[in-house]
């Protein structure tokens, strides 16, 4: 079975190579090849999963070493894979949801001239993401990490004829470079501290390492996670990334790239457990991003950007849970998996709406679409109920567990975190209800475009609706399935560990509080958008609303502090270089030149001048000798 692990990566990697290098001869069938190889990777993952289920919890870890990547004295880097319960969870999620998105893309990209290349990029993304989650060492993980960054750049900017798409791709690439520097520094610190990159030796040696070094490593890992998972302060790229085709939004922002940071923190749990200061920063980042993304999602009229704010917020829940340590690791991954189902379904539903509305994304120009797109309405609606935590659906089981874990942290910190997670749940119910009401309810509000063409909403083809239906089933049943008999907890506990903590409130009380804030959020949204006609042009809004429309001024902050600050810093350094550094060098050179010029005048070639100099020197020596004797 170990020999099958490499095939997980080989299948989509082969698809990427063939589709990107095969030329136009593959235009007619390239999308089928890409989808087939993604599905093949999923089938291999299922085979490995079934084999893993037949073993005891302690015997489920598989290793496969392919070759030594960099074998030099004192430095050994292998291309080797590790498949355990944690990485297997990601393998099934990445390949399963990825295959559904491939199928969806067949219909969505049917009229795109560069569809073959698009599927090649999708395959490349899957291969890189799989390398990231099944690598058995941090250096190989870094290879997958950078591969994901490259593939996301290509996918976000796929419609490169649009300046906004090209700009968004560049922005995502540059912001992620900042986070990637954190991962590279962490790997360097690991090697100097532990002498290896491999997960096993590194994580086992944390108990014998100083807390200061582990804190530094943990903070650098968190910086990397903030970049990939769009957490504060490296979150600014996520909303702009919606410029890519909708299947890209579903792939990157639902089940794969944005979850890489959560995987990195949970995989490195032993480091954070031994570095409580770094762990506290993880919790703070998750809590801040949870509210940041939710507030941004409340004010967006672009359906995809509203869902992007939601993604940021839900990943914040996962990061917060991961920062809680053994209390929250399992629940962070559980919410990650359920989120992969309902958020992918929501993004694909948004794409279906756009497909039927001539690519319109402004929800204020929708309205009443449930009559015209019943399948999209039902599947999107189930995803909506799941994400707000409606009882019995997936989000109810996974998000409630994070809220319980937050309270179980104990003390003042536990109460604060519990209140933050409850507030986030209320805001989630508000903005997602707003999306549902603006899109599917009320009277139609669409208007003819600039060329006089009025949208004629219609249901999407089966290649698009079938993946949405499958994801809707996951949105409904996955959470309950994982929770029966603590099935998911028992599955991951051998890898992540688990501690129940001591919650100051019971699970029943937490559930009741969650239901109360859910009802409040839905009621406020209904009062604002369901009881009265929605204007096609957004009103001016409050100061907070206007700030949220501009992503809480995150781009303005980056421009003032980083761009303008960087410009001023650069100018200051140039000034110091020219005036101080070059001034000292040039001044020294000028002084030496002037001195040599004056000394040169003494060497005039006249014997009488030399004789006078010799006489003067002799007189000085005699005078000095006499003075020394007198003293």
N, C-alpha and C positions, 0 to 999 in steps of 0.2 A: 504493500500500500504506500510506503514511503516514496516509491518511484513515481507515483501519480501526482505528487505535490507540485513538481516542476511543470506538469502539464496544465495546471491551473493558470499559470502565467503564459506558457508557450502558446496556448490556443489564441487568446486575443492578441498576443504579440505577433504571431504569424499573420493574423488578419490585418493588423496595422501595416506590417511590412508589405504584404501583397497589395493592399488597397492603395497605399501611398506611392508605391513604386511600379505598380502594374500598368499604369497608363489608362487611356480612355477606352481601351478594349474591354475594361471591366465595368464601364458605366452602367450597362444594362443589368448586371447581376451582382454588382459589388455590395449593394445593401443587403442582399440575401446572404452573401458570404460572411459579412461582418456579423449579422444577426446569428447565423448558424454557429460561428466560432464562439460568440458570447454564450450561447445556449450550451455549447459543448463544455465550456468551463463550468457552468452551473451544474451540469450533469455530473462532471467529475467531482465537484464539491459535494453533491448529494451522496455519491458513492463513498467518499471518504467520511462523510458524516455518519452514514449508516454503519460503517465499519467501526467508527469511534464509539458509537452507542453500544456496540457489543463488547466493549472492554470496561474494566473497572476504572474508577475515577483517576487513580494514580497511574494508570497505564495508557492514558489517552494522548499523551504528547508524542508526536512523531517528528523525526529530524531527517533531513536529506541534505547532504553536502554535495554540491556539484563540482566545485574546483576551488583552489586557492586563488583569490583575486589578486592580492598584493603580498607575496611571501618574501619578506626580507628579514634580516636579523633583528630580533626584538620587536617586530611589527608584523602581525599576521591578520589579514583580512580575508575572510572566506565568503564565497557566494553559497550560502547555506540557508535552508528554510526550516521553520519551526511551526508545526501545526498543533495547537492545543485548543481548549474550549473557547478561549477568547478570540483567537485568530479565526477559528472555524465559524464563529458567529458572524464575523465580518465578511468572511468568504461567501457565505450563503446570502447575506444581505446585498453585497456588492454585485455578485453575479446574477442573483435572482432579480433584483430591481433593475439592474443594468440590462438584462435581457428583455424585460418588459419595455424599458425605454427604447431599446433598439427596435422592437416591434412597432411601438408607437411612432417612431421616427420614419418608418417606411411610408406611412400615410402622410405624416406632417411635412416631410421634406420631399414629397413626391414630385414637385415641380421645380425643385432646385437643381440648377445645372451642375453643381459641385457636390451632389449627394454622395458619390463614391468617396470623396475626400472626407466628408463629414463623418461617414461611418468608420473610415480609417482612424480619424481622431478619437472617436468614441472607443474603438478597440484599444488604441494606445493609452487612453485614460484608464480603462479597466485593468490593463496589464500593469501600469505603474501603481495603481491603487492596491492591487493584489500583492505586488512586491513589498509595498509598504507594510501590509498587515501580516504577511507570513515570513518576513525576514527574521533571522534568529540573532541579529546583531544590529546595533545602532547605525553602523556605517552603511550596511545594505539598506536599512530603512531610509537612510538619507537619500540613497539613489532613487527609491520609489517616491520619496517626498518631493524631490526636484522634478522627477518625471511627471508627477501630478500637476505641479506648477506649470510646466511647459505645456502639457495637454490642455489645461484649463485656459491658458493664454490663447492657444489656437482655437479653442471652441468658443470662448467668449467673443473673440474678434472674428468669428467665422464670416460674418457678413461685413467684410472689411471695406466694402464700398460705402458703408455708413461711417462718417467720421466719429459719431458717438460710440459705435461698437469698437472701433480701433482705439479710441481713447480709453474706454472701459477696460479693454484687454491690457493695455499698457499700465493702467492704474492698478489692476489686480496683480500684475506681475511685479511691479515695483514695491507695493505694500507687502506682498509676500516675501520679497527679498529681505526685508527687515526682519521678519520672523525667522526666515531661514538662517540668517546670521546667528540667531539665538541657538538654533539646533547645532550648527557647526561648532560654535564655542562650547556648547555642552558636551559634544563628542570629544573635543580636544581635552576638556577637563577630565572626562571619564578616563581617557587613555593615560593621562599623566597621573591620575589618582589610582586607577585600578590596573593599568597595564593591559587592558583588553576592551573590546567593544561589545562582546557577547552578552546577551541579556542575563543568562544564568549567573556567570561569575560576577558581573557588575551588581546585580540586585542582591546576591548572597553576601557581598562584601560591605553592604551599607552599614551593618551593625558595628563594623570595626573602623569606620571612617569618621573624621571630625564633622560636626554639624555645620560648620562654616562652609566647607567645600560642598557638602550636599545641598545646602541652601543655594549656593551659587549655581550648581548644576540644575536644581529644581526651577529656579527663576529663569534660566536660559531655556529650559524645556517649555516653561509656560509662555515665554515670548514666542517660541515657535508655534505653540498651540494657538495663541491669539491670532497669528497671521493666517493660518489655514482655516481656523474655525470662526473667523470674523468676530473676535471678541475685542472689547475695549482694551487698548487704544488703537488696534489695527483692524477696525471694522469698516472703514470707509469704502472699501472696494465692493462690498457685497451688493448694495443696491444698484450700483452702476453695471454690475455684471449681468443684470437682467436684459441688457442689450443683445445678448446671445440668443440663439433659437431656444424656444421653450423646452425642448427635451434636454438641452444643456442645463437649464435652470433646475429641472427635476433631478438630473444626474448629479450635478455638483452640489446643489444646495439642499438636497433631501437625504440621500443615503450614503454619500461617498466623501467628497473632498472636505466638506465642513465638519465631518465627524472625525477626521484624522487627528485633530488636536485632542479630542476626548480619548481616542485610542492611545495616543502617546502618553497622556497623563496616567491613565489606568494601567497601561503596561509598565510604567515606571513607578507604580504605587509604592514600592519599597523605599525608593528615594524620598518621596514626599512624606511617607510615614515617619522617616527619620529626620525630617527637616520641617518642623511645625511652622516656622515662619513662612517658608515657601508655600506650605499648604494653606495657610491663612490668606496669602495673597491670591491663591487660586480661588478660594471662596469669594473673596471680595470682587475679583474680576467677573466671576459668574453672576453674582448678585447684581452688580452694576449693569452688566450687559443684558441680563434678563429684563430689567425695567427699561433700559435704553431702547432695545429693539421693539418692545411692546408699545412704547410711546410713539416711536416712529411709525409703526404699522397702523396706528390709529388715524393718522393724518394723510396717508397716501391714497390718491385716487387711481393711480396705476395699479391694476390688480396684481401684477407680478411683483411690483415693489412693496405692496402691502404684505404679500407672502414672504418676501425677502426679509422684511422687518420681523415677521413671525419666526422665520428660521433663526435669525440672530437671537431672538428671545428664547426659543426652545433649546438652542445649543447652550445658552446661558444657564438654563436649568441643569443640563448635563454637566457642565463645567463645575457648577456649584456643588452638585452631588459628588463629583469626583474629588473636589476639594475637601469633602467631609471625611475622606479616608475610608477605612473598611466598612463604615456604616453605609456609605453611598455608592461604592464602586459598582456593585451589581445593578443598582437601580439606575445609575447613569447609563449603563449599556442597555438595560431593558428599555428605557425611554428612547434611547438612540434607535433601537430596532423598530419600536412601534412608530416613532416619528418618521422613520424611513418609509413606512407604508402610507401613513396618511398625508405626509407632506409631499411625497412623490405623486400621490393621487390628486392632491390639490393643485400642484403645478401642471400636471397633465390636463386636469379639468380646465385650468386657466387657458392652456393652449388650445383646448377644444373650443372654448368660448371665442378666443381670438380667431380661430379657423373659420367659425361661422359668422364672424362680425368684421370681415375684411381687415384682420390684424389690428382692430381697435383695442386699446388697453385701458382707456379711461372708463372706470365703472359708472361714472355719472352719465355716460352715453349708452348704458345697457338698459336694464329694467325689464322684468317680465319674461326673462329668457327660459323659465322653467316650462313654458308652454311649447317652446320651439325645440328645446334640447333636453328631453326628459331623462335620457341616460346620463348625460353630463350632470344634470341637476341632482339626480339621486346619488351618483357616486361622489360628486363634490360635497353634497350635503352630509353624507356619511363621514367623509374626511373632516368636515367642519365639526360634527358632533364629537368625533374622536379627539380632535385637538383641544376642544374646550373642556374635555373631561366629562362628557355626558355619561351617566352611570351605565356600566355594562360594556362600554366600548373601550378600545385599546388605551387611549389617553387617560381614561379614568383610573386604570390600574397602575400605569407607569408613573404618571405625574403625581398622583396622590402619594405614592411611595417616596418620592423625592421630598414632598412637603413633610411627610412623617419623619424622614431622616433628618431634615433640617431642624425640626423641633427636638429630635433625639440628640442633637449635638449638646444640648443641656446648657444651663446657665443663661446669662443675658444674651450671649451670642446665639444660642438656639432660638430664643424668642424673637430676636431681630431677623434672623434668617427665615424663620417660619412666617413672620409677618410679610417679609419681602416676597416669598413664594406665593402666599395667598393673594397679595396685591397683584402679582404678575398673572395669576389665574383669572382675577376679575377683569384685568385689562385685556387678556387674551379673549375672554368671552365677548367683550365689547367689540374689539376690532374685527374678529372673525364673523360675528353676527352682522356687523356693518357690511362686510364683503358680501355675505349671502343676500342681504336685503337690497343692496345697490345692484347686484348682478341679476338675481333671479326673481325678485318680487317687485311689486309696484307696476306702474304703467311703463310702456316702452318709451325710451327717451332718445333713441338713436336718430340721427339726422343725416341727410345727404352729405357726402364729402365735397371737397373743393371742385371736383369734376361733375358733381350732380348725381353720383351713384349712391343710392341708399342701400345699406346692408340688408341682406335677406338671411336672417339667422336660420341655421339648419343643423341637424345632428351630424356629428363627424362619422367617417367611415369606420367599419369594424376593426380595422388595424389599429385605430386609435381608441375606440371604446372598450375593446376586450382587455387591454392592459389596465385601463381605468377600473373595470369591474373586478379584476383580480386584486388590485391594490385596495379596493373598497372592502373586499372580504378580509384582508389583513387588518384594515382599519377597525373592523368590527370585532374580529375574533382573536387576533394575536395576543392582546393583553390578557384576556381571560384565560387563554390556553397556557400562557407563561406562568400565570399566578396559581393555577390549580396545583395544590400540593407543593407550593414553592418550587415548581419545576425549574424555572429559570435560575433561581437562586442556587439550587442544588447543582445545576449544570456548571455555573461559573465559579462557585465558591472555592473549588480546589486551586484555581489560578489566582483569583483576586482576593480571596479571603472575605470574611464578613463578620461584622460585629453588630449586635442589635441595639446597643446604646440604651439610654434610660430616658425615654420621652416623658416630659412633664404633663403631656395630655395623651389621651387614648387615641387609637386609630379611628374609633367611631366619632370622636369629637372632631378630629381633623377632617374626616369625610363630610361631616355635617357643615363645618365651616367652609369647606370647599364648595359644597352645593349652594350655600348662601351667597358667596361672592360670585359664583357662576350666574345665579338668577339675577343678581344685581347688575352684572355686566350686560347680560342679554336684555334686561328691562330698559337700561339706559339707551342701548343701541336702538331698541324698538321705538322708544319715545322720540329719538332724534331722527331716525331714518325710515321707520315703518308706518308711523301714524299720519304723516303729511307728505305731500309731493316733494321729491328731491330736486333741487335746482340743477340744471345742466352745467352752469358755471358755478364753481365753488365760491362760497362767500369768503370774505376777508378773514374771518376767524380771529380767535384770541392771539395774544402774543405767543403762548405755548404752541398753539396750532400752527402758526406761521413758522415757528422755529422747527417744529417736527416735520413740516413739509420740506424743510431744508436739512433734514437729517440731524436735527438738534445742533446745527451749525458746525458739524464735524469737519466739513471741507473748509469752511471759513477758518476754523481753528488751525487746521493743518496748514492752510495757506499762510496765515499770519505767523504762526509759531515755527513751522518747519520750513516752508518755502521762503517767506520773507526773512525769517530768522536765519535760514541758511545763506541767503544772499548777503545779509548784513555781516554774518560771520565770515563769509568768503571775502567780502570787501575789506573787512578789518584785517584778516590774515594777509591779504595782498598788500595792504598799507604797511603793516608791520614788516612784511618781507622786504618791501621796497625801501622803507625809511630806516628800519633798524638793522635787519640782517644785511641787506645790500649796502646800507649806509656805512656800517662798520667795515665791510669788506672793501667798498670803494674808497672810504676815508683812509683806511690803512694803506691801500695802494697809492692814493694821492700823496699821503705823508711820506711814504718811502720814495716816491718819485721826486718830491720836492727836496727831501734831504739829500738824495743822490745827486740832484742837480746842483745843490750848493757845494757838496763835497767835490763834485767834478771840477768846480772852478779852481780848486786848489791844485789840481793836476793840469797846469797850463803849459808845461813843456819848457819853462825857462829855468836855467840852472841857478840864477840868482835867487829865484823864489824858493827853490829847494834848499839852498844854502841858508837863507833866512829862517826857514822852518826848522832846519837842523840846529841852528844857533839858538832859536827860541826854546826848542825842546831841551837842549843841554842846559840852558839857563834855569829852566823850571826844575830839572833834576837836581842841580847844585843847590838851588834855594831850598828845595824840600829836604835835602840831606842836612843842610845847616840848621834848619828849624828842628829837625828830629834830634840833633845833638844838643841843641840848646834846651830842649825840653827834658 
